[in-house]
Amino acid sequence: MAVTSGLEPLAQQEFEDIRDKAAAKASRADGRVKFWNAAHVGMGATAAAAAAAAGGAGLADAGTRVLAGALALVSASLTATLGFVRTDQRIAGNKRSHRAWTAVERAARAELVMLSTMSAEETRDALSRVHQAYDSAHEAYGTTAPQS
């Protein structure tokens, strides 16, 4: 039985709003994954290159030991930054967030497709489920503690 009250247009608007907000949040989470991945690779590669150059400069000539020391400090600083910022955990958290927001978006789209065939009770239940998924997605980023 289809919704006969004025609930359908309101429900449709609510599902569309949730779908659009979830899509935007999923896109932002994906952007953060890309950013932290680039930061992780960039700092890690630079640290490795600086360490290799420091070793080469230190072994090549006694006059380049100051340069070798400076390169070793750069390498150590970048490595410490990677450990402090924990880019790997930020990537994992943002991937979880992206998956959660994508699931909310899919749920809202599915309910929109079925909306014209739902009763008022089914519509309220669907809105409740999608709102619950939306609220849960806010917690998806979670903590920076490693997740298994």
N, CA, C and O atoms as CSV, one atom per row, in Angstrom:
chain,resi,resn,atom,element,x,y,z
A,1,MET,N,N,0.842,-1.172,0.000
A,1,MET,CA,C,0.000,0.000,0.000
A,1,MET,C,C,0.889,1.237,0.000
A,1,MET,O,O,1.779,1.360,0.842
A,2,ALA,N,N,0.662,2.128,-0.910
A,2,ALA,CA,C,1.469,3.333,-1.046
A,2,ALA,C,C,1.081,4.361,0.014
A,2,ALA,O,O,-0.010,4.303,0.581
A,3,VAL,N,N,1.972,5.284,0.267
A,3,VAL,CA,C,1.725,6.353,1.225
A,3,VAL,C,C,0.640,7.255,0.652
A,3,VAL,O,O,0.766,7.738,-0.473
A,4,THR,N,N,-0.419,7.486,1.412
A,4,THR,CA,C,-1.513,8.315,0.919
A,4,THR,C,C,-1.563,9.664,1.611
A,4,THR,O,O,-2.215,10.584,1.116
A,5,SER,N,N,-0.898,9.802,2.728
A,5,SER,CA,C,-0.889,11.083,3.436
A,5,SER,C,C,0.133,12.006,2.783
A,5,SER,O,O,0.717,11.669,1.753
A,6,GLY,N,N,0.339,13.148,3.375
A,6,GLY,CA,C,1.331,14.092,2.867
A,6,GLY,C,C,2.743,13.700,3.266
A,6,GLY,O,O,3.665,14.510,3.170
A,7,LEU,N,N,2.918,12.466,3.711
A,7,LEU,CA,C,4.215,12.002,4.200
A,7,LEU,C,C,5.216,11.763,3.066
A,7,LEU,O,O,6.414,11.989,3.239
A,8,GLU,N,N,4.731,11.308,1.911
A,8,GLU,CA,C,5.651,10.931,0.831
A,8,GLU,C,C,6.556,12.073,0.374
A,8,GLU,O,O,7.766,11.869,0.282
A,9,PRO,N,N,6.027,13.272,0.082
A,9,PRO,CA,C,6.942,14.343,-0.350
A,9,PRO,C,C,7.951,14.724,0.736
A,9,PRO,O,O,9.106,15.031,0.441
A,10,LEU,N,N,7.501,14.702,1.993
A,10,LEU,CA,C,8.424,15.016,3.092
A,10,LEU,C,C,9.494,13.934,3.231
A,10,LEU,O,O,10.674,14.228,3.421
A,11,ALA,N,N,9.061,12.691,3.133
A,11,ALA,CA,C,10.014,11.579,3.231
A,11,ALA,C,C,10.987,11.617,2.061
A,11,ALA,O,O,12.185,11.392,2.233
A,12,GLN,N,N,10.470,11.900,0.876
A,12,GLN,CA,C,11.340,11.973,-0.301
A,12,GLN,C,C,12.405,13.048,-0.100
A,12,GLN,O,O,13.580,12.824,-0.388
A,13,GLN,N,N,11.993,14.211,0.392
A,13,GLN,CA,C,12.945,15.299,0.623
A,13,GLN,C,C,13.986,14.892,1.673
A,13,GLN,O,O,15.172,15.187,1.528
A,14,GLU,N,N,13.532,14.215,2.723
A,14,GLU,CA,C,14.453,13.780,3.776
A,14,GLU,C,C,15.448,12.744,3.250
A,14,GLU,O,O,16.641,12.833,3.538
A,15,PHE,N,N,14.971,11.771,2.488
A,15,PHE,CA,C,15.873,10.773,1.904
A,15,PHE,C,C,16.867,11.436,0.951
A,15,PHE,O,O,18.044,11.074,0.945
A,16,GLU,N,N,16.423,12.382,0.160
A,16,GLU,CA,C,17.316,13.083,-0.774
A,16,GLU,C,C,18.361,13.899,-0.026
A,16,GLU,O,O,19.530,13.920,-0.413
A,17,ASP,N,N,17.940,14.578,1.058
A,17,ASP,CA,C,18.894,15.345,1.865
A,17,ASP,C,C,19.957,14.434,2.475
A,17,ASP,O,O,21.149,14.739,2.432
A,18,ILE,N,N,19.515,13.319,3.040
A,18,ILE,CA,C,20.465,12.383,3.653
A,18,ILE,C,C,21.391,11.812,2.579
A,18,ILE,O,O,22.602,11.726,2.783
A,19,ARG,N,N,20.831,11.428,1.450
A,19,ARG,CA,C,21.638,10.894,0.353
A,19,ARG,C,C,22.711,11.903,-0.070
A,19,ARG,O,O,23.876,11.541,-0.233
A,20,ASP,N,N,22.317,13.163,-0.245
A,20,ASP,CA,C,23.258,14.188,-0.698
A,20,ASP,C,C,24.329,14.497,0.350
A,20,ASP,O,O,25.503,14.657,0.017
A,21,LYS,N,N,23.917,14.579,1.616
A,21,LYS,CA,C,24.891,14.829,2.687
A,21,LYS,C,C,25.868,13.663,2.820
A,21,LYS,O,O,27.071,13.866,2.985
A,22,ALA,N,N,25.344,12.445,2.746
A,22,ALA,CA,C,26.207,11.264,2.864
A,22,ALA,C,C,27.192,11.192,1.697
A,22,ALA,O,O,28.360,10.850,1.885
A,23,ALA,N,N,26.720,11.512,0.499
A,23,ALA,CA,C,27.613,11.497,-0.667
A,23,ALA,C,C,28.731,12.524,-0.496
A,23,ALA,O,O,29.885,12.243,-0.820
A,24,ALA,N,N,28.397,13.703,0.006
A,24,ALA,CA,C,29.415,14.742,0.218
A,24,ALA,C,C,30.420,14.315,1.284
A,24,ALA,O,O,31.622,14.529,1.130
A,25,LYS,N,N,29.929,13.712,2.362
A,25,LYS,CA,C,30.831,13.261,3.434
A,25,LYS,C,C,31.719,12.106,2.956
A,25,LYS,O,O,32.890,12.030,3.328
A,26,ALA,N,N,31.166,11.214,2.138
A,26,ALA,CA,C,31.970,10.120,1.590
A,26,ALA,C,C,33.057,10.676,0.682
A,26,ALA,O,O,34.192,10.198,0.697
A,27,SER,N,N,32.713,11.677,-0.100
A,27,SER,CA,C,33.695,12.293,-0.998
A,27,SER,C,C,34.815,12.972,-0.204
A,27,SER,O,O,35.987,12.862,-0.564
A,28,ARG,N,N,34.456,13.670,0.871
A,28,ARG,CA,C,35.480,14.312,1.698
A,28,ARG,C,C,36.375,13.277,2.369
A,28,ARG,O,O,37.588,13.469,2.456
A,29,ALA,N,N,35.788,12.185,2.842
A,29,ALA,CA,C,36.588,11.120,3.471
A,29,ALA,C,C,37.551,10.520,2.450
A,29,ALA,O,O,38.703,10.228,2.770
A,30,ASP,N,N,37.073,10.339,1.220
A,30,ASP,CA,C,37.940,9.811,0.162
A,30,ASP,C,C,39.084,10.781,-0.117
A,30,ASP,O,O,40.218,10.357,-0.337
A,31,GLY,N,N,38.790,12.075,-0.108
A,31,GLY,CA,C,39.844,13.078,-0.297
A,31,GLY,C,C,40.881,13.036,0.811
A,31,GLY,O,O,42.075,13.201,0.562
A,32,ARG,N,N,40.418,12.813,2.044
A,32,ARG,CA,C,41.362,12.704,3.159
A,32,ARG,C,C,42.211,11.446,3.048
A,32,ARG,O,O,43.391,11.461,3.402
A,33,VAL,N,N,41.625,10.358,2.561
A,33,VAL,CA,C,42.408,9.132,2.338
A,33,VAL,C,C,43.528,9.426,1.348
A,33,VAL,O,O,44.678,9.049,1.573
A,34,LYS,N,N,43.193,10.092,0.268
A,34,LYS,CA,C,44.205,10.418,-0.756
A,34,LYS,C,C,45.286,11.342,-0.192
A,34,LYS,O,O,46.473,11.153,-0.459
A,35,PHE,N,N,44.868,12.342,0.591
A,35,PHE,CA,C,45.837,13.261,1.178
A,35,PHE,C,C,46.809,12.532,2.096
A,35,PHE,O,O,48.024,12.676,1.961
A,36,TRP,N,N,46.271,11.745,3.034
A,36,TRP,CA,C,47.138,11.067,3.996
A,36,TRP,C,C,47.993,9.994,3.331
A,36,TRP,O,O,49.116,9.737,3.764
A,37,ASN,N,N,47.474,9.378,2.300
A,37,ASN,CA,C,48.270,8.407,1.556
A,37,ASN,C,C,49.449,9.104,0.878
A,37,ASN,O,O,50.574,8.607,0.920
A,38,ALA,N,N,49.193,10.253,0.255
A,38,ALA,CA,C,50.271,11.022,-0.384
A,38,ALA,C,C,51.287,11.503,0.652
A,38,ALA,O,O,52.494,11.471,0.408
A,39,ALA,N,N,50.790,11.950,1.812
A,39,ALA,CA,C,51.699,12.396,2.868
A,39,ALA,C,C,52.561,11.241,3.359
A,39,ALA,O,O,53.759,11.407,3.587
A,40,HIS,N,N,51.955,10.079,3.520
A,40,HIS,CA,C,52.680,8.901,3.986
A,40,HIS,C,C,53.781,8.512,2.995
A,40,HIS,O,O,54.931,8.304,3.382
A,41,VAL,N,N,53.421,8.419,1.733
A,41,VAL,CA,C,54.398,8.042,0.703
A,41,VAL,C,C,55.453,9.132,0.544
A,41,VAL,O,O,56.643,8.836,0.441
A,42,GLY,N,N,55.021,10.388,0.524
A,42,GLY,CA,C,55.962,11.489,0.326
A,42,GLY,C,C,56.991,11.593,1.436
A,42,GLY,O,O,58.189,11.706,1.176
A,43,MET,N,N,56.516,11.553,2.683
A,43,MET,CA,C,57.460,11.656,3.802
A,43,MET,C,C,58.330,10.410,3.907
A,43,MET,O,O,59.523,10.505,4.193
A,44,GLY,N,N,57.737,9.245,3.677
A,44,GLY,CA,C,58.513,8.005,3.771
A,44,GLY,C,C,59.594,7.926,2.707
A,44,GLY,O,O,60.729,7.549,2.999
A,45,ALA,N,N,59.248,8.278,1.476
A,45,ALA,CA,C,60.228,8.231,0.385
A,45,ALA,C,C,61.331,9.265,0.601
A,45,ALA,O,O,62.505,8.994,0.349
A,46,THR,N,N,60.944,10.451,1.070
A,46,THR,CA,C,61.945,11.497,1.324
A,46,THR,C,C,62.875,11.083,2.458
A,46,THR,O,O,64.082,11.314,2.384
A,47,ALA,N,N,62.332,10.481,3.490
A,47,ALA,CA,C,63.162,10.017,4.611
A,47,ALA,C,C,64.140,8.946,4.146
A,47,ALA,O,O,65.311,8.962,4.526
A,48,ALA,N,N,63.663,8.018,3.324
A,48,ALA,CA,C,64.545,6.954,2.825
A,48,ALA,C,C,65.638,7.530,1.930
A,48,ALA,O,O,66.797,7.125,2.026
A,49,ALA,N,N,65.278,8.468,1.063
A,49,ALA,CA,C,66.272,9.076,0.177
A,49,ALA,C,C,67.303,9.867,0.971
A,49,ALA,O,O,68.493,9.821,0.659
A,50,ALA,N,N,66.856,10.596,1.998
A,50,ALA,CA,C,67.791,11.368,2.827
A,50,ALA,C,C,68.727,10.447,3.593
A,50,ALA,O,O,69.908,10.755,3.754
A,51,ALA,N,N,68.211,9.324,4.063
A,51,ALA,CA,C,69.064,8.367,4.783
A,51,ALA,C,C,70.106,7.772,3.846
A,51,ALA,O,O,71.272,7.631,4.217
A,52,ALA,N,N,69.689,7.426,2.640
A,52,ALA,CA,C,70.641,6.868,1.673
A,52,ALA,C,C,71.703,7.906,1.296
A,52,ALA,O,O,72.887,7.583,1.206
A,53,ALA,N,N,71.277,9.144,1.080
A,53,ALA,CA,C,72.231,10.202,0.723
A,53,ALA,C,C,73.180,10.489,1.888
A,53,ALA,O,O,74.363,10.755,1.675
A,54,ALA,N,N,72.669,10.437,3.102
A,54,ALA,CA,C,73.523,10.664,4.274
A,54,ALA,C,C,74.585,9.578,4.363
A,54,ALA,O,O,75.752,9.864,4.632
A,55,GLY,N,N,74.183,8.345,4.138
A,55,GLY,CA,C,75.159,7.250,4.180
A,55,GLY,C,C,76.201,7.397,3.091
A,55,GLY,O,O,77.391,7.196,3.334
A,56,GLY,N,N,75.767,7.740,1.911
A,56,GLY,CA,C,76.711,7.921,0.800
A,56,GLY,C,C,77.659,9.081,1.036
A,56,GLY,O,O,78.860,8.968,0.790
A,57,ALA,N,N,77.122,10.197,1.515
A,57,ALA,CA,C,77.962,11.371,1.764
A,57,ALA,C,C,78.945,11.102,2.898
A,57,ALA,O,O,80.092,11.546,2.846
A,58,GLY,N,N,78.507,10.391,3.905
A,58,GLY,CA,C,79.387,10.100,5.043
A,58,GLY,C,C,80.526,9.171,4.680
A,58,GLY,O,O,81.623,9.275,5.229
A,59,LEU,N,N,80.266,8.268,3.758
A,59,LEU,CA,C,81.291,7.319,3.366
A,59,LEU,C,C,82.197,7.851,2.247
A,59,LEU,O,O,83.319,7.375,2.073
A,60,ALA,N,N,81.714,8.816,1.510
A,60,ALA,CA,C,82.450,9.298,0.337
A,60,ALA,C,C,83.689,10.100,0.707
A,60,ALA,O,O,84.760,9.877,0.143
A,61,ASP,N,N,83.557,11.016,1.632
A,61,ASP,CA,C,84.666,11.918,1.912
A,61,ASP,C,C,84.505,12.461,3.326
A,61,ASP,O,O,83.389,12.712,3.780
A,62,ALA,N,N,85.604,12.635,4.003
A,62,ALA,CA,C,85.555,13.151,5.371
A,62,ALA,C,C,85.015,14.576,5.395
A,62,ALA,O,O,84.440,14.989,6.402
A,63,GLY,N,N,85.181,15.333,4.323
A,63,GLY,CA,C,84.706,16.718,4.263
A,63,GLY,C,C,83.194,16.836,4.144
A,63,GLY,O,O,82.637,17.916,4.343
A,64,THR,N,N,82.534,15.743,3.824
A,64,THR,CA,C,81.066,15.802,3.659
A,64,THR,C,C,80.325,15.248,4.874
A,64,THR,O,O,79.134,14.946,4.800
A,65,ARG,N,N,81.019,15.120,5.959
A,65,ARG,CA,C,80.367,14.575,7.160
A,65,ARG,C,C,79.304,15.514,7.730
A,65,ARG,O,O,78.316,15.052,8.299
A,66,VAL,N,N,79.495,16.817,7.585
A,66,VAL,CA,C,78.487,17.769,8.062
A,66,VAL,C,C,77.211,17.605,7.232
A,66,VAL,O,O,76.104,17.589,7.770
A,67,LEU,N,N,77.386,17.485,5.914
A,67,LEU,CA,C,76.246,17.255,5.031
A,67,LEU,C,C,75.569,15.924,5.388
A,67,LEU,O,O,74.342,15.842,5.438
A,68,ALA,N,N,76.359,14.907,5.630
A,68,ALA,CA,C,75.806,13.599,5.996
A,68,ALA,C,C,75.011,13.703,7.290
A,68,ALA,O,O,73.938,13.110,7.412
A,69,GLY,N,N,75.528,14.444,8.244
A,69,GLY,CA,C,74.818,14.633,9.512
A,69,GLY,C,C,73.496,15.364,9.313
A,69,GLY,O,O,72.482,14.998,9.907
A,70,ALA,N,N,73.509,16.389,8.482
A,70,ALA,CA,C,72.283,17.150,8.213
A,70,ALA,C,C,71.244,16.267,7.517
A,70,ALA,O,O,70.061,16.313,7.857
A,71,LEU,N,N,71.680,15.473,6.555
A,71,LEU,CA,C,70.759,14.570,5.863
A,71,LEU,C,C,70.204,13.501,6.811
A,71,LEU,O,O,69.037,13.121,6.719
A,72,ALA,N,N,71.052,13.028,7.713
A,72,ALA,CA,C,70.592,12.046,8.692
A,72,ALA,C,C,69.541,12.657,9.623
A,72,ALA,O,O,68.572,11.996,9.997
A,73,LEU,N,N,69.743,13.924,9.990
A,73,LEU,CA,C,68.752,14.607,10.822
A,73,LEU,C,C,67.425,14.791,10.078
A,73,LEU,O,O,66.356,14.637,10.669
A,74,VAL,N,N,67.494,15.118,8.788
A,74,VAL,CA,C,66.279,15.256,7.979
A,74,VAL,C,C,65.540,13.912,7.940
A,74,VAL,O,O,64.326,13.853,8.131
A,75,SER,N,N,66.282,12.857,7.693
A,75,SER,CA,C,65.676,11.525,7.641
A,75,SER,C,C,65.030,11.152,8.972
A,75,SER,O,O,63.904,10.654,9.004
A,76,ALA,N,N,65.732,11.390,10.046
A,76,ALA,CA,C,65.198,11.064,11.376
A,76,ALA,C,C,63.965,11.910,11.695
A,76,ALA,O,O,63.004,11.412,12.281
A,77,SER,N,N,63.991,13.173,11.315
A,77,SER,CA,C,62.849,14.061,11.572
A,77,SER,C,C,61.618,13.600,10.811
A,77,SER,O,O,60.520,13.579,11.368
A,78,LEU,N,N,61.781,13.234,9.560
A,78,LEU,CA,C,60.652,12.764,8.772
A,78,LEU,C,C,60.111,11.440,9.311
A,78,LEU,O,O,58.899,11.229,9.352
A,79,THR,N,N,60.997,10.572,9.715
A,79,THR,CA,C,60.574,9.293,10.284
A,79,THR,C,C,59.815,9.513,11.591
A,79,THR,O,O,58.801,8.862,11.839
A,80,ALA,N,N,60.304,10.425,12.423
A,80,ALA,CA,C,59.609,10.734,13.679
A,80,ALA,C,C,58.242,11.367,13.393
A,80,ALA,O,O,57.266,11.070,14.081
A,81,THR,N,N,58.173,12.223,12.395
A,81,THR,CA,C,56.896,12.845,12.030
A,81,THR,C,C,55.890,11.785,11.592
A,81,THR,O,O,54.721,11.837,11.974
A,82,LEU,N,N,56.343,10.833,10.794
A,82,LEU,CA,C,55.446,9.747,10.374
A,82,LEU,C,C,54.912,8.975,11.584
A,82,LEU,O,O,53.736,8.613,11.629
A,83,GLY,N,N,55.774,8.731,12.548
A,83,GLY,CA,C,55.348,8.024,13.751
A,83,GLY,C,C,54.400,8.854,14.605
A,83,GLY,O,O,53.468,8.315,15.202
A,84,PHE,N,N,54.631,10.151,14.665
A,84,PHE,CA,C,53.797,11.022,15.483
A,84,PHE,C,C,52.434,11.263,14.848
A,84,PHE,O,O,51.411,11.202,15.530
A,85,VAL,N,N,52.414,11.533,13.559
A,85,VAL,CA,C,51.171,11.848,12.856
A,85,VAL,C,C,50.347,10.589,12.617
A,85,VAL,O,O,49.123,10.666,12.507
A,86,ARG,N,N,50.989,9.450,12.537
A,86,ARG,CA,C,50.337,8.149,12.333
A,86,ARG,C,C,49.445,8.159,11.080
A,86,ARG,O,O,48.241,7.914,11.149
A,87,THR,N,N,50.062,8.444,9.968
A,87,THR,CA,C,49.315,8.524,8.717
A,87,THR,C,C,48.599,7.224,8.385
A,87,THR,O,O,47.501,7.252,7.830
A,88,ASP,N,N,49.197,6.090,8.712
A,88,ASP,CA,C,48.548,4.810,8.411
A,88,ASP,C,C,47.216,4.668,9.133
A,88,ASP,O,O,46.256,4.146,8.566
A,89,GLN,N,N,47.148,5.126,10.374
A,89,GLN,CA,C,45.895,5.048,11.121
A,89,GLN,C,C,44.883,6.079,10.630
A,89,GLN,O,O,43.678,5.829,10.647
A,90,ARG,N,N,45.372,7.230,10.198
A,90,ARG,CA,C,44.468,8.232,9.627
A,90,ARG,C,C,43.864,7.711,8.324
A,90,ARG,O,O,42.685,7.930,8.046
A,91,ILE,N,N,44.667,7.032,7.543
A,91,ILE,CA,C,44.159,6.444,6.294
A,91,ILE,C,C,43.086,5.409,6.608
A,91,ILE,O,O,42.020,5.412,5.993
A,92,ALA,N,N,43.363,4.525,7.562
A,92,ALA,CA,C,42.401,3.481,7.926
A,92,ALA,C,C,41.096,4.081,8.458
A,92,ALA,O,O,40.010,3.626,8.098
A,93,GLY,N,N,41.203,5.096,9.310
A,93,GLY,CA,C,40.008,5.741,9.856
A,93,GLY,C,C,39.166,6.400,8.779
A,93,GLY,O,O,37.938,6.309,8.802
A,94,ASN,N,N,39.815,7.057,7.844
A,94,ASN,CA,C,39.072,7.716,6.772
A,94,ASN,C,C,38.486,6.710,5.785
A,94,ASN,O,O,37.453,6.979,5.172
A,95,LYS,N,N,39.126,5.569,5.626
A,95,LYS,CA,C,38.534,4.512,4.794
A,95,LYS,C,C,37.269,3.973,5.452
A,95,LYS,O,O,36.269,3.730,4.776
A,96,ARG,N,N,37.312,3.785,6.777
A,96,ARG,CA,C,36.113,3.345,7.497
A,96,ARG,C,C,35.000,4.370,7.350
A,96,ARG,O,O,33.842,4.018,7.123
A,97,SER,N,N,35.355,5.626,7.482
A,97,SER,CA,C,34.376,6.705,7.344
A,97,SER,C,C,33.784,6.722,5.936
A,97,SER,O,O,32.574,6.883,5.773
A,98,HIS,N,N,34.619,6.559,4.934
A,98,HIS,CA,C,34.139,6.538,3.548
A,98,HIS,C,C,33.165,5.389,3.329
A,98,HIS,O,O,32.110,5.572,2.722
A,99,ARG,N,N,33.516,4.214,3.819
A,99,ARG,CA,C,32.613,3.060,3.668
A,99,ARG,C,C,31.279,3.298,4.363
A,99,ARG,O,O,30.227,2.964,3.819
A,100,ALA,N,N,31.315,3.865,5.550
A,100,ALA,CA,C,30.082,4.107,6.304
A,100,ALA,C,C,29.189,5.122,5.590
A,100,ALA,O,O,27.979,4.918,5.490
A,101,TRP,N,N,29.773,6.208,5.095
A,101,TRP,CA,C,28.963,7.223,4.409
A,101,TRP,C,C,28.442,6.705,3.079
A,101,TRP,O,O,27.336,7.058,2.669
A,102,THR,N,N,29.215,5.881,2.409
A,102,THR,CA,C,28.738,5.286,1.157
A,102,THR,C,C,27.558,4.356,1.433
A,102,THR,O,O,26.610,4.307,0.649
A,103,ALA,N,N,27.609,3.626,2.532
A,103,ALA,CA,C,26.498,2.741,2.899
A,103,ALA,C,C,25.231,3.546,3.206
A,103,ALA,O,O,24.130,3.131,2.844
A,104,VAL,N,N,25.384,4.687,3.868
A,104,VAL,CA,C,24.229,5.544,4.147
A,104,VAL,C,C,23.639,6.069,2.845
A,104,VAL,O,O,22.422,6.083,2.660
A,105,GLU,N,N,24.511,6.497,1.954
A,105,GLU,CA,C,24.037,6.999,0.657
A,105,GLU,C,C,23.263,5.918,-0.098
A,105,GLU,O,O,22.188,6.181,-0.638
A,106,ARG,N,N,23.811,4.700,-0.135
A,106,ARG,CA,C,23.125,3.588,-0.821
A,106,ARG,C,C,21.776,3.280,-0.180
A,106,ARG,O,O,20.795,3.023,-0.877
A,107,ALA,N,N,21.731,3.305,1.149
A,107,ALA,CA,C,20.473,3.021,1.844
A,107,ALA,C,C,19.418,4.071,1.511
A,107,ALA,O,O,18.261,3.734,1.259
A,108,ALA,N,N,19.812,5.338,1.509
A,108,ALA,CA,C,18.858,6.402,1.178
A,108,ALA,C,C,18.380,6.271,-0.269
A,108,ALA,O,O,17.200,6.478,-0.552
A,109,ARG,N,N,19.281,5.933,-1.175
A,109,ARG,CA,C,18.882,5.735,-2.581
A,109,ARG,C,C,17.893,4.577,-2.716
A,109,ARG,O,O,16.915,4.671,-3.457
A,110,ALA,N,N,18.153,3.494,-2.000
A,110,ALA,CA,C,17.267,2.325,-2.071
A,110,ALA,C,C,15.878,2.670,-1.539
A,110,ALA,O,O,14.871,2.266,-2.120
A,111,GLU,N,N,15.825,3.404,-0.456
A,111,GLU,CA,C,14.526,3.786,0.103
A,111,GLU,C,C,13.789,4.746,-0.829
A,111,GLU,O,O,12.563,4.695,-0.929
A,112,LEU,N,N,14.523,5.612,-1.504
A,112,LEU,CA,C,13.885,6.506,-2.473
A,112,LEU,C,C,13.223,5.720,-3.602
A,112,LEU,O,O,12.130,6.063,-4.053
A,113,VAL,N,N,13.887,4.678,-4.047
A,113,VAL,CA,C,13.333,3.851,-5.125
A,113,VAL,C,C,12.048,3.183,-4.672
A,113,VAL,O,O,11.092,3.080,-5.441
A,114,MET,N,N,12.024,2.730,-3.432
A,114,MET,CA,C,10.878,1.980,-2.919
A,114,MET,C,C,9.788,2.873,-2.317
A,114,MET,O,O,8.715,2.380,-1.970
A,115,LEU,N,N,10.043,4.154,-2.190
A,115,LEU,CA,C,9.146,5.051,-1.462
A,115,LEU,C,C,7.712,5.027,-1.984
A,115,LEU,O,O,6.768,5.040,-1.194
A,116,SER,N,N,7.540,4.992,-3.277
A,116,SER,CA,C,6.182,5.059,-3.837
A,116,SER,C,C,5.350,3.809,-3.525
A,116,SER,O,O,4.126,3.828,-3.660
A,117,THR,N,N,6.006,2.733,-3.113
A,117,THR,CA,C,5.270,1.495,-2.805
A,117,THR,C,C,5.085,1.276,-1.310
A,117,THR,O,O,4.478,0.287,-0.900
A,118,MET,N,N,5.600,2.189,-0.491
A,118,MET,CA,C,5.573,2.000,0.965
A,118,MET,C,C,4.309,2.571,1.589
A,118,MET,O,O,3.741,3.557,1.119
A,119,SER,N,N,3.891,1.913,2.663
A,119,SER,CA,C,2.819,2.461,3.494
A,119,SER,C,C,3.425,3.529,4.403
A,119,SER,O,O,4.644,3.691,4.469
A,120,ALA,N,N,2.564,4.242,5.090
A,120,ALA,CA,C,3.061,5.279,6.004
A,120,ALA,C,C,3.934,4.651,7.098
A,120,ALA,O,O,4.961,5.212,7.477
A,121,GLU,N,N,3.521,3.501,7.592
A,121,GLU,CA,C,4.298,2.801,8.627
A,121,GLU,C,C,5.665,2.374,8.086
A,121,GLU,O,O,6.686,2.554,8.750
A,122,GLU,N,N,5.676,1.816,6.894
A,122,GLU,CA,C,6.945,1.388,6.274
A,122,GLU,C,C,7.853,2.590,6.005
A,122,GLU,O,O,9.073,2.500,6.140
A,123,THR,N,N,7.248,3.700,5.627
A,123,THR,CA,C,8.026,4.914,5.374
A,123,THR,C,C,8.678,5.407,6.659
A,123,THR,O,O,9.853,5.774,6.661
A,124,ARG,N,N,7.922,5.416,7.744
A,124,ARG,CA,C,8.490,5.829,9.031
A,124,ARG,C,C,9.617,4.886,9.460
A,124,ARG,O,O,10.653,5.331,9.955
A,125,ASP,N,N,9.409,3.592,9.268
A,125,ASP,CA,C,10.456,2.625,9.615
A,125,ASP,C,C,11.712,2.836,8.760
A,125,ASP,O,O,12.832,2.767,9.264
A,126,ALA,N,N,11.515,3.089,7.479
A,126,ALA,CA,C,12.650,3.321,6.577
A,126,ALA,C,C,13.405,4.585,6.967
A,126,ALA,O,O,14.635,4.607,6.973
A,127,LEU,N,N,12.659,5.637,7.294
A,127,LEU,CA,C,13.306,6.875,7.743
A,127,LEU,C,C,14.102,6.636,9.017
A,127,LEU,O,O,15.210,7.148,9.174
A,128,SER,N,N,13.534,5.862,9.914
A,128,SER,CA,C,14.220,5.551,11.171
A,128,SER,C,C,15.517,4.782,10.907
A,128,SER,O,O,16.554,5.088,11.496
A,129,ARG,N,N,15.454,3.789,10.024
A,129,ARG,CA,C,16.658,2.994,9.699
A,129,ARG,C,C,17.745,3.872,9.067
A,129,ARG,O,O,18.919,3.768,9.423
A,130,VAL,N,N,17.349,4.722,8.141
A,130,VAL,CA,C,18.341,5.563,7.463
A,130,VAL,C,C,18.928,6.591,8.430
A,130,VAL,O,O,20.124,6.878,8.380
A,131,HIS,N,N,18.093,7.145,9.307
A,131,HIS,CA,C,18.609,8.076,10.323
A,131,HIS,C,C,19.569,7.375,11.273
A,131,HIS,O,O,20.580,7.948,11.677
A,132,GLN,N,N,19.256,6.146,11.625
A,132,GLN,CA,C,20.143,5.386,12.509
A,132,GLN,C,C,21.481,5.119,11.817
A,132,GLN,O,O,22.538,5.237,12.438
A,133,ALA,N,N,21.437,4.763,10.541
A,133,ALA,CA,C,22.677,4.547,9.781
A,133,ALA,C,C,23.473,5.846,9.680
A,133,ALA,O,O,24.701,5.833,9.758
A,134,TYR,N,N,22.777,6.956,9.507
A,134,TYR,CA,C,23.419,8.269,9.420
A,134,TYR,C,C,24.131,8.588,10.737
A,134,TYR,O,O,25.281,9.029,10.742
A,135,ASP,N,N,23.436,8.360,11.843
A,135,ASP,CA,C,24.037,8.606,13.159
A,135,ASP,C,C,25.233,7.687,13.398
A,135,ASP,O,O,26.244,8.115,13.954
A,136,SER,N,N,25.121,6.433,12.983
A,136,SER,CA,C,26.231,5.485,13.159
A,136,SER,C,C,27.440,5.865,12.306
A,136,SER,O,O,28.584,5.653,12.708
A,137,ALA,N,N,27.180,6.423,11.138
A,137,ALA,CA,C,28.289,6.809,10.253
A,137,ALA,C,C,29.137,7.905,10.874
A,137,ALA,O,O,30.332,8.003,10.594
A,138,HIS,N,N,28.523,8.734,11.720
A,138,HIS,CA,C,29.304,9.778,12.401
A,138,HIS,C,C,30.354,9.165,13.321
A,138,HIS,O,O,31.380,9.788,13.594
A,139,GLU,N,N,30.106,7.961,13.795
A,139,GLU,CA,C,31.035,7.295,14.697
A,139,GLU,C,C,32.036,6.411,13.963
A,139,GLU,O,O,32.923,5.827,14.586
A,140,ALA,N,N,31.900,6.309,12.646
A,140,ALA,CA,C,32.726,5.360,11.879
A,140,ALA,C,C,34.194,5.724,11.893
A,140,ALA,O,O,35.049,4.838,11.869
A,141,TYR,N,N,34.505,7.014,11.932
A,141,TYR,CA,C,35.922,7.384,11.953
A,141,TYR,C,C,36.559,6.840,13.219
A,141,TYR,O,O,37.703,6.387,13.220
A,142,GLY,N,N,35.801,6.897,14.280
A,142,GLY,CA,C,36.210,6.250,15.517
A,142,GLY,C,C,37.476,6.802,16.111
A,142,GLY,O,O,37.746,8.002,16.071
A,143,THR,N,N,38.223,5.916,16.648
A,143,THR,CA,C,39.435,6.256,17.357
A,143,THR,C,C,40.648,6.049,16.458
A,143,THR,O,O,40.554,5.457,15.382
A,144,THR,N,N,41.774,6.544,16.919
A,144,THR,CA,C,43.006,6.308,16.150
A,144,THR,C,C,43.692,5.033,16.596
A,144,THR,O,O,44.765,4.692,16.099
A,145,ALA,N,N,43.075,4.326,17.536
A,145,ALA,CA,C,43.652,3.041,17.961
A,145,ALA,C,C,43.500,2.034,16.833
A,145,ALA,O,O,42.488,2.042,16.131
A,146,PRO,N,N,44.481,1.174,16.649
A,146,PRO,CA,C,44.413,0.201,15.559
A,146,PRO,C,C,43.150,-0.657,15.626
A,146,PRO,O,O,42.760,-1.112,16.702
A,147,GLN,N,N,42.529,-0.870,14.502
A,147,GLN,CA,C,41.331,-1.693,14.405
A,147,GLN,C,C,41.702,-2.977,13.679
A,147,GLN,O,O,42.482,-2.957,12.727
A,148,SER,N,N,41.141,-4.090,14.131
A,148,SER,CA,C,41.442,-5.348,13.447
A,148,SER,C,C,40.330,-5.712,12.494
A,148,SER,O,O,40.404,-6.743,11.825
